[in-house]
Amino acid sequence: MPDPVLSHRLDQAVTDLEHALVALSLDLHAHPELSLQEIRSSDRLRRLLEAEGFRVETGTAGLPTAFIARRSGTGPGPRVAFLAEYDALPGIGHACGHNLIAAAGTGAGMALGRLMDTLAGEVLVMGTPAEETLGGKCLMVREGCFRDVDAALMVHPGSEWRVQTDSLACISLEVVFTGREAHAVAWPEKGINALDALIQLFIAVEMMRKRMGSGVRLPGVILEGGTRPNIVPARAVGHFSLRAPDSPARDRVREEFERTARGIAAATGCAVHVQPTDEPYDDMVTSSTLAALFEAHLRSLGVEPVTGPRPNKGSLDMGNVSRVVPSLHPFMAICDPGVPSHSEAFARAAASPRAATAMIAAVRSLARTGLDLLCDPSVARRAREELAALGAPRG
């Protein structure tokens, strides 16, 4: 257990930062930036952290809007990382609430950083861009950014408080069918219709999904499908997001998907090219050790998280982090159940007073969990042993 004096100092630090963190969240919400374009958001966080005495490295893992901010203690000890996301969605802004994720991760790091004059170890705030597209954390894992981290913590907005989190593994693919133009009325037999091939792929994918069961999701959109109805489309482009309960299942789904696309190309006379548009996301593994600490802190604030299977799962690039370092990715309730993320209603909720209140409760619980790790190195050791027992490599 941390010293009561340290615990009081930490709680006071969160209280002192509360107004600034809510203002930060609202500012990010008012200025949404798309993946890898989060220049203003990243700079806003970096300047706040530098003012708190953090040393900030930018351009991490070759990503222009990624950063790692560090504040060291009195000597060697556990390294605790708080993660911040800050990319928005096209057209609907912060409809996934990444403004809250950024403010919460930054705030927990800043609050705990104010105690490092008396603690051994290091506090990190890691700016992780492009969660909605490329998967910034996946690249940061691959580049070894988490190699010396003992615990990675963040929080995500949702419609419920939940500590134990899982997710679907995923990969996004671009499919390009190439055919041949011709007059679609006078000479249709002289053309090869790439759009027909793409539509056949959508039909085949729906049959795949039904056969593979409810754990598999295969949404797609058509980005290109021709120019005019009287010209046989010579090029058709679709983007698909392949989701499955775990990474091996995702890879099997991808193999069948690509095999199906090649078969349709052969049958229609088209050429086809399939390529990934982002990094593969692994399914999330929550550290039970960290979850137990975070849940206890939540309950001390009067918050009762739900348990049981998680409905309406998506995918998280935090899943890749969770395979190399003990990780925590709880959800905080900012809206009523039934309000879907990636909607205008959720975007409005992400700037509401309810969201601000939930975020501060999450900041307190994240920071307190970080303090537990710094005050008792055996916590990090138990979490590492738990992860190692799953057979996951440390990277």
N, C-alpha and C positions, 0 to 999 in steps of 0.2 A: 504493500500500500504506500502511495506517495505520502510524504510529510504533509500534515494538514496546512502548514504555512505555505508550502508550494501550491497545494490545491487551491487555497484561497487566492494566492497571487494569480494563478491561471484564470480562475473565474473572474477576477477583477479585470484582467487583461481583456477578456472577451467582452465584458461590459463596457470597457473603455472604447473598444473597437466597434461596438455594435452599430452606431450611427454611420460610421464610415463604410462598413461592410454592406449595409442596406443601400447606401448611396451608390456604392460600386456596382452592386447587382442591378440597380435600376438604370445606371448609366450604360452598362453593357447591353441591357435589354433595349435601350433606346437607340443603340448604334450597332445593330447586328451585322456581323461580317461572315462571309462564307468560308468554307474550309480552305486553309492555306492563304487566305486573304485577311486573316485576323490581326492586321498590323496594329491598328489602334488598340484593340483589346489586349494584345500581348504587351504592348508598350505601357499601357495603363497599369497592368499588374506588375510589370518589372519595376516601374518607378516607385510604386508603393513599397515593394519589398526592399529596394535599395534604400529607401528612407528609413526602413526598420533595421538596417545594418546587415542585410543579406548581400552576399556576393553573387552576382548574376552572370551566368554564361548563356549567351544567346546562340541561335542557329543550331541547336542541339540536333544530332543525328542528321544533319544536312537539311533540316526543316527550318525555313526562315522565321517562322512564328513560334517555334518551340524554344523553351528555355529551362535551365535548372538554376534555382536560387538556393544558396546554402547559408546556414548560420551555425557556426561551430560552438561547442561548449568548452568546458574546462580541460578536456582530455579525451582520449579514445573512449568510445562507447557505442551504443546502438545508433543506427542511422534510420530515421523515420521520415518517410516521404509522404507529403500530401499532394494529391494530383488535382489539377485544374484543367477543365475543358472550356472552350469559349467560342466554338464555331456555331453558326446559326444555319437555318434551312432556307432555301430559296423561296421567296414569296411570303413565307409565314414567320420569318424571323426566329426568335428564340422559343419555338414551339416544342423544343425538347428540354428547355430550362437550363441550358448550359451557362447562362448568366449566373444562375444560382450555384452551379457546380464550381465555377471559377471563384466566386466570392467566398464560398464555404471553404474550399481547399486553401485559398490564400489566407483567409482569416484564421483558420486553425493553425497554419504555419506561423503567422505573425504573432498570435497569442503565445504559442509555445516558445517561439523564438525569444520572447521577452524574459524567459526564465533561464536561458542558456548561460547566464553569468554564474550560475550555481550548479549546473548539470553537466555531466560528461556525455559525449555523443554529438550528434549533429541532426539538425532539422533541415529538411529539404522541401521546397515547393517546386513541383515540376509542371511546367506549362506544356500541355499535350494537345496539339492542334489536330484538326481534321478527323475528329472521331466519326463524323457523319459520312465521310467518303473514303479517304485513303486508309485511315487507321494509323494515326500518328504514334500511338503507343506501341503498335506492332513494330514499326521501324525503330523506335527507341529501344525496344527489347532486343531486336536483332543487332543493334549497334552496341549493346552491352551497357546501356545507361543505368540499368537496375542491378548491375553485378554486385555492388557493395551496399545495396539497400537491404535493411532487415525487415521492413514492413512498408507496404504501400496502401494508403487509405484515401478514400474519396466518398462522396455521397451524391446521389442522383435524385431529382424530384420525380414524384409520381402521385398516385392517388391513395397511397397507403404507406404506413411506416412498416418497413420490412428490413431485417438485418441479414438473414441468410439469403443470398442471391445466387441464382443460376441463370444461364442464358443459352441461346442457341449458337452453335458454330455457324459460320457463314463464309461465303465467297461471292463476289459480284463479277459477272462476266458480260462482256460485250460480244455480240454475235453479228457478223456482217455477211449477208448473202449477196453475191454478185451474179447478175444474169446478163441480159442483152436487151437493148431498147428496140422497139419497133412500133409501128402504128397500132394502137390497141384495138382499132375497129377494122381497118382495111387489111392489116397483115399481122394479126396476133400470133399466128403460128411461127412467124419469123423471130419472135422475141422469146426470151426466157425470163419469166416473172419472178423477180427476187422477193417481192412482197408476198406472193403466194407461198413461197417457201417459209418465210418468217411466220405467216399466219398458221401454217401447218405445224411449225414448231410450238407455237402457243397452245394449239390443241393437244399435241403430244405431251407437252409439259403438264397440262391439266390432268391427263390420264396418269402420268407418272405420279403426280401428287396424290391422287386418289388411291393408287396402288400402294404407295409408300406409307400412308397413314398420316394422322394428325400432327405428328412431330415434325413433319417436313413441310416447309413453306417455299414456294417458287414464284414469287411475284415478278412481273416484268412489265416493261413499257416499250413502245415503239418510238424511236427517235427519228428515223427516216423511213419513208414508205413510198417514195416516188414524188414526182413534181406536178403532173397533170393527168387526169383520168384517160386521156387519149394517147398516152405514151406508156408502153409496157415498162414498169419500174425495173431498172437495171441494178438498183442498189437498195437494200433495206437493212436497217440497223435496229437492233433491239438490245436493251440492257436487262439483265436478269439478276436477281439476288437469291442465291441458293442457301437455304437454312436447314439445319438438321440438329438433332439433340446433342451430338458430340462431333469432334473433329474427324474421327474415322468415318462416321456416317456421312458427314459433309463431303469427304473425298470420294466416297462411293457414289453419292448423288451426282457429283461433278462428272465422274467418269461416264455415267449413264446419260447425262445431259449432253455431253459432247459427242458421244456415240450416236445419240438420236439426231443431233444437228447434222452430223456427217451423212447419216442415212438419208435424211430429207434432201440434202444437197445432191446426193447421187441420184435420187429418184426424180428430182426436178430438173437436173442438168445445170444447177447453179454451182458456183464455187462458194465455199464457206470458210470464214476465219473466226476463231473464238479466242479471246484473250481476257485475262483478268483486268479489272479496272481498279482494284484495291488489294490490300494485303488480306490473306486469309485470317479471319477472326476465330480464335479458339473459344470453346465454351468456358464459362466462368466457374472457378473453384473458390468458394469462400473459405477463409481460414476460420475454423471453429474457435481457435484460441482468441483471435482478435474479435470475433463476433460476440463471444461471451462478455468480454470487457465492454465493448460498445453498448451492448444491450443493457448491461447493468447501469451504465451511465444514463442511458435514455430513460430507464424506469425511475431513476432517482429524480428525473425532471418531470415525472408524471406522464411519460409517453409509454403507451402499451403497443409494442409492435405485433403485427400478425405473424402467424406461423403457418406451416403447411405448404403444399405445392404452390408455386408461383404461376398464376394465370397470365395470359397475354404477354408471353416472353418475346423479347427482341434479341438483338445481338450487341455485344460490347467489345471494344478492343481492349478493355480491361481484362478480358479473358486471357489474352496473351501474357499480360503482366502476372496474372495469378498462377501461371505455370512456372515462373522463375523466382517469385518472391511471395511470401505470405501476404495476402491481399484482402481488403475489405471494400465492398461496394454496396452499402445499404441504400434503401430508398426512404425519402421523407415525403409526407403527405402535404401537397399544396393545393389540392382540389378534391372534389367529391369523386367517389368511385363512378366509373362509367365515362369520365372525361378522357378521351384518348390523347396520348401524346402525339406529336406531329399534327396538331390541329390548331386552328385559330383560338379555340376556347382554352387550350392548354397554354398557348402563348400569353393570353391575358392573365391566366392564373400565375404565370411565372413572374409577374410584376405586381402581385396583389399583397396586401398586408398579411394575409395568411401565409403566403410564401416566405415573407420576411421573417415572421415568427418561427416558422419551421426551420429556416436556414440557421437562425441563431442557436436553436436547440441542437441542430446537427453540428454546428461549429463547436459548441461546448463539449459534446460527446466525442467528437473526433479529437479535439485537443486533449481531453482527459485520457483518452485511449493512448495517445502519443506520450503523455506524461507517464502512464503506467509502463510503457515500453522503456522509456529512458531511465526510470527509477529502479526497474527490476530487469536486468539483462536476461534472466531466466525465461521471461515471457517470450522474447524474441527467439531464444533457443528452442522452446517448446513449439513455437509456430513453425520454425524451420524443420524440426523433426516431423511434425505433422505433414508438411508438404513433401518431405523426402519419402515418407511412407507411401505416398501416392505414386512414386516413381517419376515425378516431374524433375527435369534437369534444372539446375540453378544457372541463370545466364546473366 
